[in-house]
């Protein structure tokens, strides 16, 4: 590419980045004032900057701020932010609670997948008949079921970190059940993508699951002990507890290598970052050093790009009729009753108190990131149209917006004593 063109592209991306950071900060803080997680405000910022709001007032010139030519650059920056965030989320959680609560995690993850999928199967034919008759019914219904059943692991992690619940039993059970749901959801996404391209191979799917299990075992038994040993040696040379340049180099190489491996296994790269974080979560001084070095920058500068970019691609005006809004309401109802009701039932059946069960269900109902990934894949594969895309984005946003208020309402009194998060919203 011509150097002048590169400079022009960089200038436009930097301008967009400035606007997104400022809008995400503003809307995130406005959202926090009414009890919403930062992610909800960041998605709203993107919607305001996109065709749904700004495009209405500036229809002729709106695309000049966010032309299609810079979309890939913004998506890349957002993906890097998610990788760094998922690594920290994996490190932050205390999994010792799970030894006595594995039944709850299993039950919640299973009911959290089964019940929403049943809801998707129930409403899918009507939605297809009224809004997407030209699309293949099987692929359409499969993507609808996946979107309704998946949970948003990174957003749940941010909510728990913001509310200082990451080291509680509720936090550990919820994040673990969500991780299982996301693995299942990503595998189903791979299956759906294979079906859509007529290249489905059942044995490839088995190899994918086996590869993930083997990879995580190697992380736990080989890679993590070596990294912890290197960290202790680094502390001997650098007693301050900060990440040294040499150790940071090693850690980033391993982190990106894990992302590449899960990508090669057919699962999103960000899951490799999460698995490495889980493998290192017992090294608390390393977790603290990472948080001090990277947390603010990731949360303020990188992660908002993904959510804002999603809002930029959402056009609420695509729902033009009362029937379309009725369909949107039906999607939302099926999502909430399936996920919230199913997860609450799973927790209660395994002996959890009702307040804890309701908190777990509220957290599992959070969908923003992973649902948005599934929605975009469905759109790219031609299994969702623009109208259904908009309905599902609205569902993902509303189910995420519900989480904070529901969690605060059902939270046991002793957990309300957690200190508030500083204004910058850092995990």
SEKOLDO-842369 format. One record per residue (C-alpha): residue in one letter; x, y, z. Coordinates in steps of 0.5 Angstrom, whole numbers. Layout:
residu|c1|c2|c3
A|X|Y|Z .
...
This chain:
residu|c1|c2|c3
X|0|0|0 .
X|2|7|-2 .
X|5|10|5 .
X|1|16|4 .
X|-5|12|4 .
X|-3|8|10 .
X|-2|15|13 .
X|-9|17|11 .
X|-12|10|14 .
X|-8|11|21 .
X|-11|18|21 .
X|-18|16|20 .
X|-17|10|25 .
X|-14|14|30 .
X|-20|19|30 .
X|-25|14|30 .
X|-21|11|36 .
X|-21|18|40 .
X|-29|18|38 .
X|-30|11|41 .
X|-26|12|47 .
X|-30|18|49 .
X|-37|16|47 .
X|-36|9|51 .
X|-33|13|57 .
X|-39|18|57 .
X|-44|13|56 .
X|-41|8|61 .
X|-41|13|66 .
X|-48|15|65 .
X|-50|7|65 .
X|-47|6|72 .
X|-51|12|75 .
X|-57|7|73 .
X|-54|1|75 .
X|-51|-2|69 .
X|-45|-5|67 .
X|-40|-1|63 .
X|-41|-6|57 .
X|-48|-4|56 .
X|-46|4|56 .
X|-41|2|51 .
X|-46|-2|46 .
X|-51|4|47 .
X|-45|9|45 .
X|-44|5|38 .
X|-51|5|37 .
X|-51|12|38 .
X|-45|13|33 .
X|-48|9|28 .
X|-54|9|23 .
X|-59|8|28 .
X|-58|15|31 .
X|-53|19|28 .
X|-55|17|21 .
X|-62|19|22 .
X|-59|26|24 .
X|-54|26|19 .
X|-56|21|13 .
X|-52|24|7 .
X|-45|25|11 .
X|-46|20|17 .
X|-41|14|14 .
X|-35|19|13 .
X|-34|18|20 .
X|-34|10|20 .
X|-33|8|13 .
X|-33|1|11 .
X|-25|1|9 .
X|-23|2|17 .
X|-28|-4|19 .
X|-22|-9|19 .
X|-17|-5|23 .
X|-23|-3|29 .
X|-24|-10|29 .
X|-17|-12|30 .
X|-16|-7|36 .
X|-22|-10|39 .
X|-20|-17|38 .
X|-14|-16|41 .
X|-17|-12|47 .
X|-22|-18|48 .
X|-16|-23|48 .
X|-12|-19|54 .
X|-19|-18|58 .
X|-20|-26|57 .
X|-13|-28|60 .
X|-15|-23|66 .
X|-22|-26|67 .
X|-19|-33|67 .
X|-14|-31|72 .
X|-18|-27|77 .
X|-23|-32|79 .
X|-22|-37|85 .
X|-24|-44|83 .
X|-23|-47|90 .
X|-31|-46|91 .
X|-32|-51|85 .
X|-30|-58|89 .
X|-36|-58|93 .
X|-41|-55|88 .
X|-39|-59|81 .
X|-46|-61|81 .
X|-49|-54|81 .
X|-44|-52|75 .
X|-46|-58|71 .
X|-53|-57|72 .
X|-53|-50|71 .
X|-49|-51|65 .
X|-54|-56|62 .
X|-61|-53|63 .
X|-58|-46|61 .
X|-57|-49|54 .
X|-63|-54|54 .
X|-68|-49|56 .
X|-66|-43|51 .
X|-65|-48|45 .
X|-72|-51|47 .
X|-75|-44|46 .
X|-71|-43|40 .
X|-74|-49|37 .
X|-81|-47|39 .
X|-81|-40|36 .
X|-76|-41|30 .
X|-81|-43|25 .
X|-86|-37|26 .
X|-80|-33|26 .
X|-77|-36|19 .
X|-84|-36|16 .
X|-85|-28|18 .
X|-78|-25|17 .
X|-74|-30|14 .
X|-77|-35|9 .
X|-72|-34|4 .
X|-67|-37|8 .
X|-65|-45|10 .
X|-70|-46|16 .
X|-65|-51|19 .
X|-59|-47|19 .
X|-63|-41|21 .
X|-66|-45|27 .
X|-60|-47|29 .
X|-57|-40|29 .
X|-63|-38|33 .
X|-62|-43|38 .
X|-54|-42|39 .
X|-56|-35|40 .
X|-61|-36|45 .
X|-57|-41|49 .
X|-50|-38|49 .
X|-47|-34|55 .
X|-43|-28|55 .
X|-37|-30|59 .
X|-32|-24|58 .
X|-38|-19|60 .
X|-40|-23|66 .
X|-33|-23|68 .
X|-33|-15|68 .
X|-39|-15|72 .
X|-37|-19|77 .
X|-30|-16|77 .
X|-34|-9|78 .
X|-38|-11|83 .
X|-32|-15|87 .
X|-36|-22|87 .
X|-30|-25|83 .
X|-28|-29|89 .
X|-35|-31|91 .
X|-38|-38|90 .
X|-43|-35|86 .
X|-38|-32|82 .
X|-34|-38|81 .
X|-40|-42|80 .
X|-43|-37|74 .
X|-36|-36|71 .
X|-35|-44|70 .
X|-42|-46|68 .
X|-42|-40|63 .
X|-35|-43|60 .
X|-38|-49|59 .
X|-44|-46|56 .
X|-39|-42|51 .
X|-35|-48|49 .
X|-41|-52|47 .
X|-44|-46|44 .
X|-37|-45|40 .
X|-37|-52|38 .
X|-44|-51|35 .
X|-42|-45|32 .
X|-37|-49|28 .
X|-42|-55|27 .
X|-47|-50|24 .
X|-41|-46|20 .
X|-39|-53|17 .
X|-47|-55|15 .
X|-47|-48|12 .
X|-41|-49|7 .
X|-43|-57|6 .
X|-37|-59|9 .
X|-39|-62|16 .
X|-35|-68|18 .
X|-37|-71|25 .
X|-30|-74|26 .
X|-27|-67|26 .
X|-32|-65|31 .
X|-29|-71|36 .
X|-22|-69|34 .
X|-24|-62|36 .
X|-27|-63|43 .
X|-21|-68|44 .
X|-16|-63|42 .
X|-19|-58|47 .
X|-18|-63|53 .
X|-11|-65|51 .
X|-9|-58|50 .
X|-12|-55|57 .
X|-9|-61|61 .
X|-2|-59|58 .
X|-3|-52|60 .
X|-5|-54|67 .
X|1|-60|68 .
X|6|-57|63 .
X|6|-50|61 .
X|3|-47|67 .
X|8|-50|72 .
X|14|-47|68 .
X|11|-40|67 .
X|10|-40|75 .
X|17|-42|76 .
X|20|-37|71 .
X|16|-32|75 .
X|19|-34|81 .
X|26|-33|78 .
X|24|-26|76 .
X|21|-24|83 .
X|28|-26|85 .
X|32|-21|81 .
X|26|-16|81 .
X|23|-16|88 .
X|19|-10|87 .
X|13|-15|84 .
X|12|-12|77 .
X|13|-15|71 .
X|20|-15|68 .
X|21|-14|60 .
X|24|-21|60 .
X|18|-24|63 .
X|13|-20|60 .
X|16|-22|53 .
X|15|-30|55 .
X|8|-29|58 .
X|6|-25|51 .
X|9|-30|47 .
X|6|-36|51 .
X|-1|-32|51 .
X|-1|-31|43 .
X|1|-38|42 .
X|-5|-41|46 .
X|-10|-36|42 .
X|-7|-39|36 .
X|-8|-46|38 .
X|-15|-46|40 .
X|-16|-42|33 .
X|-13|-48|30 .
X|-17|-53|34 .
X|-23|-49|31 .
X|-25|-45|37 .
X|-24|-37|38 .
X|-18|-35|39 .
X|-20|-31|45 .
X|-22|-38|49 .
X|-14|-40|49 .
X|-13|-33|53 .
X|-18|-35|58 .
X|-15|-42|59 .
X|-8|-40|60 .
X|-11|-35|65 .
X|-15|-41|68 .
X|-8|-45|69 .
X|-5|-39|72 .
X|-10|-37|77 .
X|-7|-39|83 .
X|-1|-35|82 .
X|-4|-29|86 .
X|2|-24|85 .
X|3|-25|78 .
X|-5|-24|77 .
X|-4|-17|81 .
X|2|-15|77 .
X|-2|-16|70 .
X|-7|-12|73 .
X|-3|-6|75 .
X|0|-6|68 .
X|-5|-8|63 .
X|-12|-7|66 .
X|-14|0|65 .
X|-11|1|58 .
X|-15|-6|56 .
X|-22|-3|59 .
X|-21|4|57 .
X|-18|4|50 .
X|-19|-3|47 .
X|-25|-7|50 .
X|-30|-1|48 .
X|-28|-2|41 .
X|-32|-9|40 .
X|-38|-6|43 .
X|-38|0|39 .
X|-37|-3|33 .
X|-43|-8|34 .
X|-47|-2|35 .
X|-44|2|29 .
X|-47|-4|25 .
X|-54|-5|28 .
X|-60|-1|25 .
X|-66|-1|29 .
X|-70|2|23 .
X|-69|-5|20 .
X|-75|-6|24 .
X|-81|-2|21 .
X|-87|-6|22 .
X|-91|-8|29 .
X|-90|-15|27 .
X|-83|-14|27 .
X|-83|-11|34 .
X|-87|-17|36 .
X|-82|-22|33 .
X|-77|-18|37 .
X|-81|-18|44 .
X|-82|-26|42 .
X|-74|-27|41 .
X|-73|-23|48 .
X|-78|-27|52 .
X|-76|-34|49 .
X|-69|-32|51 .
X|-70|-29|58 .
X|-75|-35|60 .
X|-70|-40|57 .
X|-64|-38|60 .
X|-66|-35|67 .
X|-71|-40|68 .
X|-67|-46|66 .
X|-61|-44|70 .
X|-65|-42|76 .
X|-68|-49|76 .
X|-61|-52|75 .
X|-58|-49|81 .
X|-64|-50|86 .
X|-65|-57|84 .
X|-57|-58|86 .
X|-59|-55|93 .
X|-57|-48|92 .
X|-61|-43|96 .
X|-66|-39|92 .
X|-62|-32|92 .
X|-56|-35|90 .
X|-60|-39|85 .
X|-63|-33|82 .
X|-56|-29|82 .
X|-53|-35|78 .
X|-59|-35|73 .
X|-58|-27|72 .
X|-51|-28|71 .
X|-52|-33|66 .
X|-57|-29|62 .
X|-52|-24|60 .
X|-51|-25|53 .
X|-47|-19|50 .
X|-41|-21|47 .
X|-42|-29|45 .
X|-49|-28|43 .
X|-46|-22|38 .
X|-40|-26|36 .
X|-46|-32|34 .
X|-50|-27|31 .
X|-45|-24|26 .
X|-43|-31|24 .
X|-50|-32|22 .
X|-50|-26|18 .
X|-44|-27|14 .
X|-46|-34|13 .
X|-53|-32|10 .
X|-57|-35|15 .
X|-59|-29|18 .
X|-62|-23|15 .
X|-61|-16|17 .
X|-68|-16|20 .
X|-67|-22|25 .
X|-60|-19|26 .
X|-63|-13|29 .
X|-68|-17|33 .
X|-62|-21|36 .
X|-57|-15|38 .
X|-63|-12|41 .
X|-64|-18|45 .
X|-57|-19|47 .
X|-57|-12|49 .
X|-63|-12|54 .
X|-61|-19|57 .
X|-54|-16|59 .
X|-58|-9|61 .
X|-62|-14|66 .
X|-56|-17|69 .
X|-54|-11|74 .
X|-61|-9|77 .
X|-63|-17|78 .
X|-56|-18|81 .
X|-57|-13|86 .
X|-64|-14|88 .
X|-62|-22|89 .
X|-55|-21|92 .
X|-55|-24|99 .
X|-54|-18|104 .
X|-47|-20|106 .
X|-45|-19|99 .
X|-47|-12|99 .
X|-42|-10|103 .
X|-37|-11|98 .
X|-33|-4|97 .
X|-35|0|91 .
X|-31|0|84 .
X|-27|6|83 .
X|-30|11|78 .
X|-25|9|72 .
X|-29|2|72 .
X|-22|-2|72 .
X|-23|-10|74 .
